[in-house]
């Protein structure tokens, strides 16, 4: 059992948290809305994964870097952390691009209060 991939995911999540905190992009801009959006996004991706696993389109594959902790057949613990990271990355990128675009066009684009 290796925790290498999980460790990398946790480090990446820490990076997302730091960027979010520093620039108030997503969770630190509006926590209530972020919880709803983030939760819905992760839930959709988990459902998608489970449907694809049931259809035989997704499988785990051998890797020495996975913990081996299975939450469902072919669905690893690391997958949940990856999906949380993926959604947070997308929302930070969206909020950052929106803010940058607003500043380029003179609208300010700061976080709402």
Backbone atoms as SQL, in Angstrom:
CREATE TABLE atoms (id INTEGER PRIMARY KEY, chain TEXT, resi INTEGER, resn TEXT, atom TEXT, x REAL, y REAL, z REAL);
INSERT INTO atoms VALUES
  (1, 'A', 1, 'UNK', 'N', 0.843, -1.176, 0.000),
  (2, 'A', 1, 'UNK', 'CA', 0.000, 0.000, 0.000),
  (3, 'A', 1, 'UNK', 'C', 0.891, 1.243, 0.000),
  (4, 'A', 2, 'UNK', 'N', 0.625, 2.126, -0.960),
  (5, 'A', 2, 'UNK', 'CA', 1.381, 3.365, -1.080),
  (6, 'A', 2, 'UNK', 'C', 0.420, 4.551, -0.987),
  (7, 'A', 3, 'UNK', 'N', 0.872, 5.587, -0.362),
  (8, 'A', 3, 'UNK', 'CA', 0.057, 6.789, -0.254),
  (9, 'A', 3, 'UNK', 'C', 0.628, 7.927, -1.102),
  (10, 'A', 4, 'UNK', 'N', 1.473, 7.598, -2.077),
  (11, 'A', 4, 'UNK', 'CA', 2.144, 8.615, -2.884),
  (12, 'A', 4, 'UNK', 'C', 1.146, 9.475, -3.661),
  (13, 'A', 5, 'UNK', 'N', 0.228, 8.845, -4.362),
  (14, 'A', 5, 'UNK', 'CA', -0.736, 9.602, -5.169),
  (15, 'A', 5, 'UNK', 'C', -1.659, 10.422, -4.278),
  (16, 'A', 6, 'UNK', 'N', -2.121, 9.834, -3.178),
  (17, 'A', 6, 'UNK', 'CA', -2.967, 10.566, -2.243),
  (18, 'A', 6, 'UNK', 'C', -2.215, 11.760, -1.665),
  (19, 'A', 7, 'UNK', 'N', -0.954, 11.580, -1.352),
  (20, 'A', 7, 'UNK', 'CA', -0.141, 12.691, -0.851),
  (21, 'A', 7, 'UNK', 'C', -0.022, 13.813, -1.869),
  (22, 'A', 8, 'UNK', 'N', 0.173, 13.451, -3.125),
  (23, 'A', 8, 'UNK', 'CA', 0.250, 14.465, -4.191),
  (24, 'A', 8, 'UNK', 'C', -1.082, 15.202, -4.331),
  (25, 'A', 9, 'UNK', 'N', -2.174, 14.467, -4.233),
  (26, 'A', 9, 'UNK', 'CA', -3.490, 15.096, -4.319),
  (27, 'A', 9, 'UNK', 'C', -3.723, 16.048, -3.153),
  (28, 'A', 10, 'UNK', 'N', -3.322, 15.641, -1.959),
  (29, 'A', 10, 'UNK', 'CA', -3.478, 16.512, -0.788),
  (30, 'A', 10, 'UNK', 'C', -2.616, 17.770, -0.908),
  (31, 'A', 11, 'UNK', 'N', -1.416, 17.625, -1.430),
  (32, 'A', 11, 'UNK', 'CA', -0.552, 18.789, -1.658),
  (33, 'A', 11, 'UNK', 'C', -1.172, 19.722, -2.698),
  (34, 'A', 12, 'UNK', 'N', -1.760, 19.149, -3.733),
  (35, 'A', 12, 'UNK', 'CA', -2.422, 19.952, -4.762),
  (36, 'A', 12, 'UNK', 'C', -3.641, 20.667, -4.199),
  (37, 'A', 13, 'UNK', 'N', -4.393, 19.977, -3.350),
  (38, 'A', 13, 'UNK', 'CA', -5.541, 20.610, -2.700),
  (39, 'A', 13, 'UNK', 'C', -5.088, 21.762, -1.801),
  (40, 'A', 14, 'UNK', 'N', -3.975, 21.587, -1.130),
  (41, 'A', 14, 'UNK', 'CA', -3.434, 22.675, -0.313),
  (42, 'A', 14, 'UNK', 'C', -3.087, 23.878, -1.188),
  (43, 'A', 15, 'UNK', 'N', -2.529, 23.614, -2.359),
  (44, 'A', 15, 'UNK', 'CA', -2.227, 24.692, -3.299),
  (45, 'A', 15, 'UNK', 'C', -3.483, 25.424, -3.756),
  (46, 'A', 16, 'UNK', 'N', -4.550, 24.678, -4.031),
  (47, 'A', 16, 'UNK', 'CA', -5.824, 25.300, -4.410),
  (48, 'A', 16, 'UNK', 'C', -6.358, 26.162, -3.280),
  (49, 'A', 17, 'UNK', 'N', -6.240, 25.660, -2.050),
  (50, 'A', 17, 'UNK', 'CA', -6.721, 26.417, -0.891),
  (51, 'A', 17, 'UNK', 'C', -5.930, 27.714, -0.728),
  (52, 'A', 18, 'UNK', 'N', -4.624, 27.649, -0.900),
  (53, 'A', 18, 'UNK', 'CA', -3.783, 28.842, -0.755),
  (54, 'A', 18, 'UNK', 'C', -4.118, 29.875, -1.829),
  (55, 'A', 19, 'UNK', 'N', -4.258, 29.426, -3.074),
  (56, 'A', 19, 'UNK', 'CA', -4.628, 30.355, -4.156),
  (57, 'A', 19, 'UNK', 'C', -6.001, 30.964, -3.907),
  (58, 'A', 20, 'UNK', 'N', -6.931, 30.128, -3.493),
  (59, 'A', 20, 'UNK', 'CA', -8.282, 30.597, -3.212),
  (60, 'A', 20, 'UNK', 'C', -8.270, 31.615, -2.073),
  (61, 'A', 21, 'UNK', 'N', -7.551, 31.317, -1.016),
  (62, 'A', 21, 'UNK', 'CA', -7.469, 32.232, 0.127),
  (63, 'A', 21, 'UNK', 'C', -6.810, 33.552, -0.265),
  (64, 'A', 22, 'UNK', 'N', -5.711, 33.457, -0.980),
  (65, 'A', 22, 'UNK', 'CA', -4.948, 34.654, -1.345),
  (66, 'A', 22, 'UNK', 'C', -5.747, 35.608, -2.234),
  (67, 'A', 23, 'UNK', 'N', -6.481, 35.051, -3.218),
  (68, 'A', 23, 'UNK', 'CA', -7.192, 35.887, -4.175),
  (69, 'A', 23, 'UNK', 'C', -8.708, 35.904, -3.972),
  (70, 'A', 24, 'UNK', 'N', -9.195, 35.190, -2.942),
  (71, 'A', 24, 'UNK', 'CA', -10.633, 35.131, -2.643),
  (72, 'A', 24, 'UNK', 'C', -11.417, 34.771, -3.907),
  (73, 'A', 25, 'UNK', 'N', -11.069, 33.604, -4.471),
  (74, 'A', 25, 'UNK', 'CA', -11.646, 33.208, -5.750),
  (75, 'A', 25, 'UNK', 'C', -12.959, 32.450, -5.639),
  (76, 'A', 26, 'UNK', 'N', -13.043, 31.470, -4.756),
  (77, 'A', 26, 'UNK', 'CA', -14.190, 30.569, -4.759),
  (78, 'A', 26, 'UNK', 'C', -14.705, 30.345, -3.340),
  (79, 'A', 27, 'UNK', 'N', -14.089, 29.471, -2.589),
  (80, 'A', 27, 'UNK', 'CA', -14.526, 29.189, -1.215),
  (81, 'A', 27, 'UNK', 'C', -14.397, 30.425, -0.329),
  (82, 'A', 28, 'UNK', 'N', -13.339, 31.176, -0.503),
  (83, 'A', 28, 'UNK', 'CA', -13.104, 32.328, 0.368),
  (84, 'A', 28, 'UNK', 'C', -13.832, 33.580, -0.118),
  (85, 'A', 29, 'UNK', 'N', -14.458, 33.513, -1.278),
  (86, 'A', 29, 'UNK', 'CA', -15.263, 34.625, -1.776),
  (87, 'A', 29, 'UNK', 'C', -16.703, 34.507, -1.299),
  (88, 'A', 30, 'UNK', 'N', -17.250, 33.310, -1.358),
  (89, 'A', 30, 'UNK', 'CA', -18.648, 33.091, -0.954),
  (90, 'A', 30, 'UNK', 'C', -18.803, 31.627, -0.531),
  (91, 'A', 31, 'UNK', 'N', -18.527, 31.313, 0.732),
  (92, 'A', 31, 'UNK', 'CA', -18.507, 29.909, 1.174),
  (93, 'A', 31, 'UNK', 'C', -19.808, 29.153, 0.969),
  (94, 'A', 32, 'UNK', 'N', -20.940, 29.782, 1.192),
  (95, 'A', 32, 'UNK', 'CA', -22.220, 29.085, 1.054),
  (96, 'A', 32, 'UNK', 'C', -22.457, 28.657, -0.399),
  (97, 'A', 33, 'UNK', 'N', -22.229, 29.561, -1.321),
  (98, 'A', 33, 'UNK', 'CA', -22.398, 29.242, -2.741),
  (99, 'A', 33, 'UNK', 'C', -21.350, 28.222, -3.187),
  (100, 'A', 34, 'UNK', 'N', -20.129, 28.369, -2.701),
  (101, 'A', 34, 'UNK', 'CA', -19.061, 27.436, -3.065),
  (102, 'A', 34, 'UNK', 'C', -19.381, 26.028, -2.594),
  (103, 'A', 35, 'UNK', 'N', -19.945, 25.897, -1.408),
  (104, 'A', 35, 'UNK', 'CA', -20.303, 24.574, -0.893),
  (105, 'A', 35, 'UNK', 'C', -21.328, 23.898, -1.804),
  (106, 'A', 36, 'UNK', 'N', -22.321, 24.658, -2.243),
  (107, 'A', 36, 'UNK', 'CA', -23.349, 24.100, -3.126),
  (108, 'A', 36, 'UNK', 'C', -22.771, 23.713, -4.488),
  (109, 'A', 37, 'UNK', 'N', -21.996, 24.606, -5.069),
  (110, 'A', 37, 'UNK', 'CA', -21.427, 24.348, -6.401),
  (111, 'A', 37, 'UNK', 'C', -20.409, 23.210, -6.348),
  (112, 'A', 38, 'UNK', 'N', -19.529, 23.252, -5.371),
  (113, 'A', 38, 'UNK', 'CA', -18.483, 22.240, -5.253),
  (114, 'A', 38, 'UNK', 'C', -19.102, 20.868, -4.971),
  (115, 'A', 39, 'UNK', 'N', -20.039, 20.835, -4.043),
  (116, 'A', 39, 'UNK', 'CA', -20.711, 19.576, -3.720),
  (117, 'A', 39, 'UNK', 'C', -21.453, 18.990, -4.909),
  (118, 'A', 40, 'UNK', 'N', -22.155, 19.846, -5.642),
  (119, 'A', 40, 'UNK', 'CA', -22.887, 19.371, -6.823),
  (120, 'A', 40, 'UNK', 'C', -21.929, 18.860, -7.896),
  (121, 'A', 41, 'UNK', 'N', -20.839, 19.580, -8.110),
  (122, 'A', 41, 'UNK', 'CA', -19.871, 19.150, -9.122),
  (123, 'A', 41, 'UNK', 'C', -19.245, 17.811, -8.794),
  (124, 'A', 42, 'UNK', 'N', -18.820, 17.654, -7.548),
  (125, 'A', 42, 'UNK', 'CA', -18.217, 16.383, -7.130),
  (126, 'A', 42, 'UNK', 'C', -19.242, 15.259, -7.217),
  (127, 'A', 43, 'UNK', 'N', -20.476, 15.519, -6.809),
  (128, 'A', 43, 'UNK', 'CA', -21.528, 14.490, -6.870),
  (129, 'A', 43, 'UNK', 'C', -21.786, 14.048, -8.313),
  (130, 'A', 44, 'UNK', 'N', -21.822, 14.997, -9.232),
  (131, 'A', 44, 'UNK', 'CA', -22.035, 14.655, -10.647),
  (132, 'A', 44, 'UNK', 'C', -20.884, 13.795, -11.157),
  (133, 'A', 45, 'UNK', 'N', -19.658, 14.164, -10.837),
  (134, 'A', 45, 'UNK', 'CA', -18.519, 13.380, -11.305),
  (135, 'A', 45, 'UNK', 'C', -18.459, 11.994, -10.669),
  (136, 'A', 46, 'UNK', 'N', -18.829, 11.883, -9.408),
  (137, 'A', 46, 'UNK', 'CA', -18.871, 10.558, -8.776),
  (138, 'A', 46, 'UNK', 'C', -19.930, 9.695, -9.446),
  (139, 'A', 47, 'UNK', 'N', -21.108, 10.275, -9.695),
  (140, 'A', 47, 'UNK', 'CA', -22.165, 9.521, -10.386),
  (141, 'A', 47, 'UNK', 'C', -21.695, 9.093, -11.772),
  (142, 'A', 48, 'UNK', 'N', -21.040, 9.990, -12.469),
  (143, 'A', 48, 'UNK', 'CA', -20.515, 9.694, -13.801),
  (144, 'A', 48, 'UNK', 'C', -19.521, 8.533, -13.710),
  (145, 'A', 49, 'UNK', 'N', -18.606, 8.603, -12.766),
  (146, 'A', 49, 'UNK', 'CA', -17.633, 7.518, -12.591),
  (147, 'A', 49, 'UNK', 'C', -18.319, 6.183, -12.333),
  (148, 'A', 50, 'UNK', 'N', -19.303, 6.183, -11.435),
  (149, 'A', 50, 'UNK', 'CA', -19.980, 4.934, -11.093),
  (150, 'A', 50, 'UNK', 'C', -20.756, 4.354, -12.271),
  (151, 'A', 51, 'UNK', 'N', -21.384, 5.213, -13.057),
  (152, 'A', 51, 'UNK', 'CA', -22.097, 4.740, -14.257),
  (153, 'A', 51, 'UNK', 'C', -21.100, 4.156, -15.257),
  (154, 'A', 52, 'UNK', 'N', -19.987, 4.844, -15.459),
  (155, 'A', 52, 'UNK', 'CA', -18.978, 4.350, -16.405),
  (156, 'A', 52, 'UNK', 'C', -18.313, 3.068, -15.916),
  (157, 'A', 53, 'UNK', 'N', -18.116, 2.936, -14.623),
  (158, 'A', 53, 'UNK', 'CA', -17.567, 1.696, -14.058),
  (159, 'A', 53, 'UNK', 'C', -18.548, 0.560, -14.290),
  (160, 'A', 54, 'UNK', 'N', -19.840, 0.811, -14.035),
  (161, 'A', 54, 'UNK', 'CA', -20.866, -0.217, -14.238),
  (162, 'A', 54, 'UNK', 'C', -20.961, -0.621, -15.704),
  (163, 'A', 55, 'UNK', 'N', -20.715, 0.323, -16.603),
  (164, 'A', 55, 'UNK', 'CA', -20.771, 0.035, -18.039),
  (165, 'A', 55, 'UNK', 'C', -19.488, -0.626, -18.544),
  (166, 'A', 56, 'UNK', 'N', -18.476, -0.697, -17.697),
  (167, 'A', 56, 'UNK', 'CA', -17.211, -1.315, -18.096),
  (168, 'A', 56, 'UNK', 'C', -16.256, -0.375, -18.814),
  (169, 'A', 57, 'UNK', 'N', -16.576, 0.924, -18.828),
  (170, 'A', 57, 'UNK', 'CA', -15.727, 1.890, -19.520),
  (171, 'A', 57, 'UNK', 'C', -14.538, 2.330, -18.667),
  (172, 'A', 58, 'UNK', 'N', -14.698, 2.356, -17.354),
  (173, 'A', 58, 'UNK', 'CA', -13.630, 2.756, -16.443),
  (174, 'A', 58, 'UNK', 'C', -13.214, 1.551, -15.620),
  (175, 'A', 59, 'UNK', 'N', -11.915, 1.441, -15.389),
  (176, 'A', 59, 'UNK', 'CA', -11.406, 0.432, -14.461),
  (177, 'A', 59, 'UNK', 'C', -10.188, 1.003, -13.746),
  (178, 'A', 60, 'UNK', 'N', -9.839, 0.398, -12.636),
  (179, 'A', 60, 'UNK', 'CA', -8.774, 0.937, -11.793),
  (180, 'A', 60, 'UNK', 'C', -7.395, 0.755, -12.406),
  (181, 'A', 61, 'UNK', 'N', -7.056, -0.370, -12.832),
  (182, 'A', 61, 'UNK', 'CA', -5.721, -0.616, -13.368),
  (183, 'A', 61, 'UNK', 'C', -4.686, -0.716, -12.267),
  (184, 'A', 62, 'UNK', 'N', -3.633, -1.454, -12.509),
  (185, 'A', 62, 'UNK', 'CA', -2.609, -1.640, -11.471),
  (186, 'A', 62, 'UNK', 'C', -1.719, -0.395, -11.320),
  (187, 'A', 63, 'UNK', 'N', -1.440, -0.035, -10.091),
  (188, 'A', 63, 'UNK', 'CA', -0.527, 1.068, -9.823),
  (189, 'A', 63, 'UNK', 'C', 0.078, 0.894, -8.441),
  (190, 'A', 64, 'UNK', 'N', 1.372, 1.023, -8.343),
  (191, 'A', 64, 'UNK', 'CA', 2.018, 0.918, -7.030),
  (192, 'A', 64, 'UNK', 'C', 1.835, 2.190, -6.189),
  (193, 'A', 65, 'UNK', 'N', 1.240, 3.226, -6.758),
  (194, 'A', 65, 'UNK', 'CA', 1.126, 4.510, -6.071),
  (195, 'A', 65, 'UNK', 'C', -0.220, 4.710, -5.378),
  (196, 'A', 66, 'UNK', 'N', -1.168, 3.794, -5.594),
  (197, 'A', 66, 'UNK', 'CA', -2.483, 3.897, -4.983),
  (198, 'A', 66, 'UNK', 'C', -2.497, 3.255, -3.607),
  (199, 'A', 67, 'UNK', 'N', -3.378, 3.742, -2.754),
  (200, 'A', 67, 'UNK', 'CA', -3.464, 3.220, -1.390),
  (201, 'A', 67, 'UNK', 'C', -4.074, 1.826, -1.353),
  (202, 'A', 68, 'UNK', 'N', -4.875, 1.494, -2.336),
  (203, 'A', 68, 'UNK', 'CA', -5.567, 0.210, -2.331),
  (204, 'A', 68, 'UNK', 'C', -6.895, 0.258, -1.601),
  (205, 'A', 69, 'UNK', 'N', -7.254, 1.407, -1.062),
  (206, 'A', 69, 'UNK', 'CA', -8.532, 1.561, -0.365),
  (207, 'A', 69, 'UNK', 'C', -9.617, 1.761, -1.412),
  (208, 'A', 70, 'UNK', 'N', -10.545, 0.819, -1.455),
  (209, 'A', 70, 'UNK', 'CA', -11.619, 0.853, -2.442),
  (210, 'A', 70, 'UNK', 'C', -12.917, 1.291, -1.762),
  (211, 'A', 71, 'UNK', 'N', -13.588, 2.267, -2.331),
  (212, 'A', 71, 'UNK', 'CA', -14.876, 2.724, -1.812),
  (213, 'A', 71, 'UNK', 'C', -16.027, 1.973, -2.475),
  (214, 'A', 72, 'UNK', 'N', -15.773, 1.494, -3.665),
  (215, 'A', 72, 'UNK', 'CA', -16.710, 0.664, -4.434),
  (216, 'A', 72, 'UNK', 'C', -15.834, -0.108, -5.427),
  (217, 'A', 73, 'UNK', 'N', -16.383, -1.113, -6.084),
  (218, 'A', 73, 'UNK', 'CA', -15.564, -1.823, -7.066),
  (219, 'A', 73, 'UNK', 'C', -15.000, -0.861, -8.119),
  (220, 'A', 74, 'UNK', 'N', -13.707, -0.885, -8.300),
  (221, 'A', 74, 'UNK', 'CA', -12.980, -0.042, -9.259),
  (222, 'A', 74, 'UNK', 'C', -12.987, 1.450, -8.907),
  (223, 'A', 75, 'UNK', 'N', -13.429, 1.812, -7.712),
  (224, 'A', 75, 'UNK', 'CA', -13.534, 3.216, -7.305),
  (225, 'A', 75, 'UNK', 'C', -12.690, 3.421, -6.051),
  (226, 'A', 76, 'UNK', 'N', -11.544, 4.073, -6.234),
  (227, 'A', 76, 'UNK', 'CA', -10.572, 4.217, -5.147),
  (228, 'A', 76, 'UNK', 'C', -10.811, 5.474, -4.313),
  (229, 'A', 77, 'UNK', 'N', -10.246, 5.485, -3.136),
  (230, 'A', 77, 'UNK', 'CA', -10.286, 6.656, -2.270),
  (231, 'A', 77, 'UNK', 'C', -9.682, 7.872, -2.982),
  (232, 'A', 78, 'UNK', 'N', -8.618, 7.656, -3.697),
  (233, 'A', 78, 'UNK', 'CA', -7.930, 8.747, -4.390),
  (234, 'A', 78, 'UNK', 'C', -8.832, 9.435, -5.413),
  (235, 'A', 79, 'UNK', 'N', -9.766, 8.690, -5.994),
  (236, 'A', 79, 'UNK', 'CA', -10.663, 9.271, -6.997),
  (237, 'A', 79, 'UNK', 'C', -11.501, 10.399, -6.401),
  (238, 'A', 80, 'UNK', 'N', -11.961, 10.228, -5.185),
  (239, 'A', 80, 'UNK', 'CA', -12.763, 11.272, -4.537),
  (240, 'A', 80, 'UNK', 'C', -11.924, 12.533, -4.349),
  (241, 'A', 81, 'UNK', 'N', -10.702, 12.372, -3.864),
  (242, 'A', 81, 'UNK', 'CA', -9.839, 13.536, -3.672),
  (243, 'A', 81, 'UNK', 'C', -9.481, 14.186, -5.005),
  (244, 'A', 82, 'UNK', 'N', -9.299, 13.379, -6.047),
  (245, 'A', 82, 'UNK', 'CA', -9.034, 13.938, -7.374),
  (246, 'A', 82, 'UNK', 'C', -10.224, 14.761, -7.862),
  (247, 'A', 83, 'UNK', 'N', -11.430, 14.262, -7.657),
  (248, 'A', 83, 'UNK', 'CA', -12.618, 14.982, -8.119),
  (249, 'A', 83, 'UNK', 'C', -12.825, 16.280, -7.337),
  (250, 'A', 84, 'UNK', 'N', -12.533, 16.255, -6.050),
  (251, 'A', 84, 'UNK', 'CA', -12.597, 17.490, -5.253),
  (252, 'A', 84, 'UNK', 'C', -11.576, 18.488, -5.797),
  (253, 'A', 85, 'UNK', 'N', -10.367, 18.018, -6.071),
  (254, 'A', 85, 'UNK', 'CA', -9.327, 18.887, -6.638),
  (255, 'A', 85, 'UNK', 'C', -9.749, 19.422, -8.005),
  (256, 'A', 86, 'UNK', 'N', -10.250, 18.559, -8.875),
  (257, 'A', 86, 'UNK', 'CA', -10.628, 18.957, -10.232),
  (258, 'A', 86, 'UNK', 'C', -11.686, 20.055, -10.211),
  (259, 'A', 87, 'UNK', 'N', -12.703, 19.887, -9.387),
  (260, 'A', 87, 'UNK', 'CA', -13.760, 20.897, -9.307),
  (261, 'A', 87, 'UNK', 'C', -13.238, 22.212, -8.738),
  (262, 'A', 88, 'UNK', 'N', -12.389, 22.127, -7.718),
  (263, 'A', 88, 'UNK', 'CA', -11.832, 23.348, -7.119),
  (264, 'A', 88, 'UNK', 'C', -10.926, 24.065, -8.114),
  (265, 'A', 89, 'UNK', 'N', -10.122, 23.313, -8.828),
  (266, 'A', 89, 'UNK', 'CA', -9.262, 23.900, -9.853),
  (267, 'A', 89, 'UNK', 'C', -10.096, 24.615, -10.913),
  (268, 'A', 90, 'UNK', 'N', -11.157, 23.965, -11.370),
  (269, 'A', 90, 'UNK', 'CA', -12.007, 24.571, -12.399),
  (270, 'A', 90, 'UNK', 'C', -12.638, 25.871, -11.901),
  (271, 'A', 91, 'UNK', 'N', -13.125, 25.870, -10.670),
  (272, 'A', 91, 'UNK', 'CA', -13.778, 27.065, -10.152),
  (273, 'A', 91, 'UNK', 'C', -12.777, 28.182, -9.857),
  (274, 'A', 92, 'UNK', 'N', -11.596, 27.843, -9.373),
  (275, 'A', 92, 'UNK', 'CA', -10.566, 28.869, -9.186),
  (276, 'A', 92, 'UNK', 'C', -10.156, 29.460, -10.528),
  (277, 'A', 93, 'UNK', 'N', -9.989, 28.603, -11.533),
  (278, 'A', 93, 'UNK', 'CA', -9.605, 29.085, -12.865),
  (279, 'A', 93, 'UNK', 'C', -10.705, 29.971, -13.456),
  (280, 'A', 94, 'UNK', 'N', -11.958, 29.553, -13.302),
  (281, 'A', 94, 'UNK', 'CA', -13.079, 30.347, -13.810),
  (282, 'A', 94, 'UNK', 'C', -13.142, 31.716, -13.124),
  (283, 'A', 95, 'UNK', 'N', -13.090, 31.707, -11.795),
  (284, 'A', 95, 'UNK', 'CA', -13.182, 32.969, -11.048),
  (285, 'A', 95, 'UNK', 'C', -11.994, 33.875, -11.356),
  (286, 'A', 96, 'UNK', 'N', -10.812, 33.289, -11.466),
  (287, 'A', 96, 'UNK', 'CA', -9.628, 34.091, -11.793),
  (288, 'A', 96, 'UNK', 'C', -9.711, 34.678, -13.188),
  (289, 'A', 97, 'UNK', 'N', -10.160, 33.892, -14.163),
  (290, 'A', 97, 'UNK', 'CA', -10.299, 34.388, -15.533),
  (291, 'A', 97, 'UNK', 'C', -11.374, 35.463, -15.619),
  (292, 'A', 98, 'UNK', 'N', -12.472, 35.261, -14.901),
  (293, 'A', 98, 'UNK', 'CA', -13.549, 36.255, -14.886),
  (294, 'A', 98, 'UNK', 'C', -13.057, 37.570, -14.300),
  (295, 'A', 99, 'UNK', 'N', -12.324, 37.481, -13.200),
  (296, 'A', 99, 'UNK', 'CA', -11.785, 38.691, -12.571),
  (297, 'A', 99, 'UNK', 'C', -10.768, 39.378, -13.476),
  (298, 'A', 100, 'UNK', 'N', -9.891, 38.596, -14.105),
  (299, 'A', 100, 'UNK', 'CA', -8.889, 39.180, -15.005),
  (300, 'A', 100, 'UNK', 'C', -9.570, 39.854, -16.198),
  (301, 'A', 101, 'UNK', 'N', -10.597, 39.208, -16.739),
  (302, 'A', 101, 'UNK', 'CA', -11.329, 39.804, -17.853),
  (303, 'A', 101, 'UNK', 'C', -12.025, 41.092, -17.452),
  (304, 'A', 102, 'UNK', 'N', -12.597, 41.114, -16.265),
  (305, 'A', 102, 'UNK', 'CA', -13.264, 42.324, -15.790),
  (306, 'A', 102, 'UNK', 'C', -12.264, 43.453, -15.601),
  (307, 'A', 103, 'UNK', 'N', -11.098, 43.129, -15.091),
  (308, 'A', 103, 'UNK', 'CA', -10.077, 44.177, -14.897),
  (309, 'A', 103, 'UNK', 'C', -9.557, 44.702, -16.224),
  (310, 'A', 104, 'UNK', 'N', -9.445, 43.815, -17.211),
  (311, 'A', 104, 'UNK', 'CA', -9.007, 44.264, -18.529),
  (312, 'A', 104, 'UNK', 'C', -10.011, 45.219, -19.151),
  (313, 'A', 105, 'UNK', 'N', -11.270, 45.044, -18.809),
  (314, 'A', 105, 'UNK', 'CA', -12.324, 45.885, -19.366),
  (315, 'A', 105, 'UNK', 'C', -12.744, 46.997, -18.407),
  (316, 'A', 106, 'UNK', 'N', -11.987, 47.193, -17.316),
  (317, 'A', 106, 'UNK', 'CA', -12.202, 48.304, -16.414),
  (318, 'A', 106, 'UNK', 'C', -13.355, 48.167, -15.444),
  (319, 'A', 107, 'UNK', 'N', -13.856, 46.945, -15.249),
  (320, 'A', 107, 'UNK', 'CA', -15.022, 46.781, -14.366),
  (321, 'A', 107, 'UNK', 'C', -14.624, 46.432, -12.938),
  (322, 'A', 108, 'UNK', 'N', -13.361, 46.347, -12.639),
  (323, 'A', 108, 'UNK', 'CA', -12.916, 46.030, -11.281),
  (324, 'A', 108, 'UNK', 'C', -12.859, 44.529, -11.044),
  (325, 'A', 109, 'UNK', 'N', -13.984, 43.885, -10.913),
  (326, 'A', 109, 'UNK', 'CA', -14.036, 42.438, -10.803),
  (327, 'A', 109, 'UNK', 'C', -13.594, 41.875, -9.464),
  (328, 'A', 110, 'UNK', 'N', -13.620, 42.684, -8.420),
  (329, 'A', 110, 'UNK', 'CA', -13.232, 42.190, -7.094),
  (330, 'A', 110, 'UNK', 'C', -14.291, 41.261, -6.525),
  (331, 'A', 111, 'UNK', 'N', -13.979, 40.620, -5.425),
  (332, 'A', 111, 'UNK', 'CA', -14.954, 39.710, -4.816),
  (333, 'A', 111, 'UNK', 'C', -16.152, 40.471, -4.267),
  (334, 'A', 112, 'UNK', 'N', -17.311, 39.832, -4.307),
  (335, 'A', 112, 'UNK', 'CA', -18.526, 40.432, -3.755),
  (336, 'A', 112, 'UNK', 'C', -18.493, 40.365, -2.230),
  (337, 'A', 113, 'UNK', 'N', -19.074, 41.351, -1.621),
  (338, 'A', 113, 'UNK', 'CA', -19.159, 41.358, -0.160),
  (339, 'A', 113, 'UNK', 'C', -20.583, 41.271, 0.302);
